[in-house]
Amino acid sequence: MLTIHDLHVSYGNIEVLKGVSLEVNQGEIVTLIGANGAGKTTLLKTISGLLRPTQGTIIYQGAHIENYTAEQIVRLGISHAPEGRRVFARSTVMENFMIGAYIRKDRKSIKADVERLMKRFPVLYERRDQLAGTLSGGEQQMLATSRALMSQPQIVLLDEPSMGLAPVLVKEIFSMIAELKNEGVTVLLVEQNAAMALQIADRAYVLETGQISAQGIASELINDDQIRKSYLGEA
């Protein structure tokens, strides 16, 4: 579904991604783990059209999209829930949902999706007329993810969805990500909680200082001694 080859991305004179190559197949959860500053967020921003690569290709369902605008990429079926949630704080929960659906015209289907997502997260239904900026961190994450799903994406890019959340909410967010796969949505997940990410992912890539240092089946990587030492906090 998504093929990235020899991707280089720079901020000014600083090269952040240095020849990244990876693949995401339809129906998979693929996770990208690595230390802060490794380039994970930069990679997602480049896929979604917020940054331009200096070299390399991004191929989505056979089309080269590395020079597409963010709006064009959303219309193709790629949605992005960014790091730090980035909800529209001065808009209501319901308005955030509708912003996520801005490319759609099918009002009946939009209403059905809103109801389905609010059923998954009942607290969002309870707060549907509340300003998004007044929600808790966990509630904002639920809203950011739901907003990303309102465009009916074929693949969703999730950047640090568990960041700053209480353990009970972390479990809820990861349960939701696993459910997305069951609903036919492909997921590319960037996550600091490597243990949880590897438990739900099909495959994983390790990004170190802008380069892929390891890759493989997630259930195998979680048992790799070096991965456990470096990213799972085990000696």
C-alpha positions in Angstrom: 0.0 0.0 0.0 2.8 2.4 1.0 6.4 2.2 -0.2 9.1 4.6 0.9 12.5 4.4 -0.7 15.7 6.2 0.1 13.9 9.2 1.8 16.0 12.2 2.8 14.5 15.1 4.7 16.3 18.2 6.0 15.6 21.1 8.2 17.8 23.8 6.7 21.3 22.3 6.7 20.5 19.6 9.2 19.6 16.2 7.6 17.0 14.4 9.8 16.1 11.4 7.6 19.1 9.8 5.8 17.9 7.3 3.3 14.8 5.8 5.0 13.1 2.9 3.2 10.1 1.0 4.5 6.8 -0.7 3.4 3.3 -0.8 4.8 1.0 -3.5 3.4 -2.7 -3.2 3.3 -4.4 -4.3 6.6 -1.2 -4.2 8.7 -0.3 -2.3 11.8 3.3 -1.3 11.3 5.0 0.5 14.2 8.1 2.7 14.1 10.1 2.9 17.3 13.1 4.9 18.2 14.5 7.5 20.6 13.4 11.1 20.7 15.0 13.0 17.8 15.4 9.9 15.7 13.2 11.3 12.9 9.9 9.5 13.5 7.6 12.5 13.5 9.5 14.0 10.5 8.8 10.8 8.6 5.0 11.0 9.3 4.9 14.7 8.4 6.7 14.0 5.1 4.3 11.2 4.2 1.3 13.4 4.9 2.6 16.3 2.8 3.6 18.7 5.6 7.3 18.4 4.7 9.0 17.9 1.4 11.8 15.4 0.9 15.1 16.5 -0.5 15.6 13.0 -2.1 13.7 9.7 -2.4 10.2 8.5 -3.2 6.9 7.9 -1.4 4.6 5.6 -3.4 1.0 5.2 -2.3 -1.0 2.6 -4.2 1.2 3.0 -7.2 1.2 6.8 -7.3 4.3 9.0 -6.4 3.0 11.4 -3.8 6.2 13.0 -2.5 5.3 16.3 -4.1 1.5 16.2 -3.4 -0.1 18.8 -1.1 -1.4 17.7 2.3 -5.0 18.1 1.0 -4.3 15.9 -2.0 -2.9 13.3 0.3 -5.9 13.3 2.6 -8.2 12.9 -0.4 -6.2 9.9 -1.5 -7.0 8.2 1.8 -4.1 9.0 4.1 -5.0 10.6 7.4 -2.6 11.9 10.1 -3.3 12.3 13.9 -0.3 14.4 14.9 1.9 14.3 18.0 0.5 16.5 20.8 -3.1 15.9 19.6 -3.4 19.3 18.0 -7.2 19.6 18.4 -8.9 22.8 17.4 -9.1 24.1 21.0 -11.6 26.9 20.4 -14.0 24.7 18.4 -16.4 22.2 20.0 -15.9 18.5 20.0 -18.6 18.2 17.3 -17.0 20.9 15.2 -13.7 19.0 15.4 -15.4 15.9 14.1 -16.9 17.9 11.2 -13.5 19.4 10.4 -12.2 15.9 10.0 -14.9 15.2 7.5 -14.3 18.3 5.4 -13.6 16.4 2.2 -16.8 14.5 2.4 -20.3 15.4 1.1 -22.3 12.4 2.2 -24.2 13.8 5.2 -25.9 10.6 6.1 -22.7 8.6 6.1 -20.9 11.4 8.0 -23.6 11.3 10.7 -23.3 7.5 10.9 -19.5 7.8 11.4 -19.9 10.4 14.1 -22.4 8.2 16.0 -20.1 5.2 15.6 -17.0 7.0 16.9 -18.9 8.6 19.8 -20.3 5.2 20.7 -16.6 4.0 20.9 -15.7 7.0 23.1 -18.9 7.8 25.1 -17.1 10.7 26.9 -16.9 12.5 23.5 -20.6 12.2 23.1 -21.1 13.6 26.6 -18.8 16.6 25.8 -19.9 17.1 22.2 -20.8 20.7 22.7 -17.8 21.5 24.9 -14.7 23.3 23.6 -12.0 20.9 22.7 -9.4 22.9 24.5 -11.1 22.2 27.8 -10.9 18.4 27.5 -8.4 16.3 29.4 -5.3 14.9 27.6 -6.9 11.5 27.1 -10.1 13.0 25.8 -8.2 15.2 23.4 -6.3 12.1 22.1 -9.6 10.3 21.6 -10.8 13.3 19.7 -7.7 13.7 17.6 -7.8 10.1 16.5 -11.5 10.2 15.8 -11.1 13.4 13.8 -8.4 11.6 11.7 -10.9 8.7 11.1 -13.6 11.1 9.9 -12.0 11.4 6.5 -12.6 7.6 6.0 -8.9 6.9 5.5 -7.5 3.7 4.1 -4.3 4.3 6.1 -4.0 6.4 9.3 -0.7 7.8 10.6 -0.7 7.9 14.4 2.0 9.9 16.1 2.6 9.1 19.8 -1.1 8.4 20.7 -0.3 7.3 24.2 1.9 10.3 25.2 1.1 11.7 28.6 -1.8 9.5 29.2 -2.7 7.5 32.4 -2.1 3.8 32.1 -5.8 2.9 31.9 -6.2 5.3 29.0 -3.1 3.9 27.3 -4.7 0.5 27.3 -7.9 2.0 25.8 -6.0 3.8 23.0 -4.1 0.6 22.1 -7.3 -1.4 22.1 -8.8 1.1 19.7 -5.8 0.8 17.4 -6.1 -2.9 17.3 -9.8 -2.5 16.4 -8.9 -0.3 13.5 -7.2 -3.2 11.9 -10.3 -5.3 12.3 -12.3 -2.6 10.6 -9.9 -2.7 7.6 -7.9 0.4 8.3 -4.1 0.2 7.8 -2.0 1.8 10.6 1.5 3.3 10.7 2.1 3.9 14.3 4.9 6.0 15.9 5.1 5.3 19.6 7.5 5.7 22.6 5.7 2.9 24.4 7.6 0.3 22.4 6.4 -2.7 24.5 2.7 -1.9 23.8 3.3 -1.0 20.2 5.2 -4.2 19.5 2.4 -6.2 21.1 -0.3 -5.0 18.7 1.8 -4.5 15.5 2.4 -7.0 12.7 5.8 -5.6 11.8 8.1 -3.0 13.1 11.0 -0.7 12.1 13.6 0.8 14.4 14.7 4.3 13.5 18.0 5.6 14.9 19.4 9.0 14.0 17.5 9.2 10.7 18.2 5.6 9.5 16.4 2.3 9.8 18.7 0.1 12.1 16.4 -2.9 12.4 13.2 -4.3 11.0 11.1 -7.4 11.2 8.0 -9.2 12.6 7.0 -7.4 15.8 6.6 -10.5 17.8 10.2 -11.4 17.0 11.7 -8.0 17.6 10.0 -7.8 21.0 12.2 -10.8 22.0 15.4 -9.4 20.5 18.0 -8.8 23.3 19.2 -5.5 21.8 15.7 -4.2 21.3 14.7 -5.1 24.8 17.8 -3.4 26.2 17.5 -0.3 24.1 13.8 0.3 23.9 12.0 -1.8 26.5 14.1 -0.8 29.5 15.4 -4.2 30.2 19.0 -5.0 31.1 
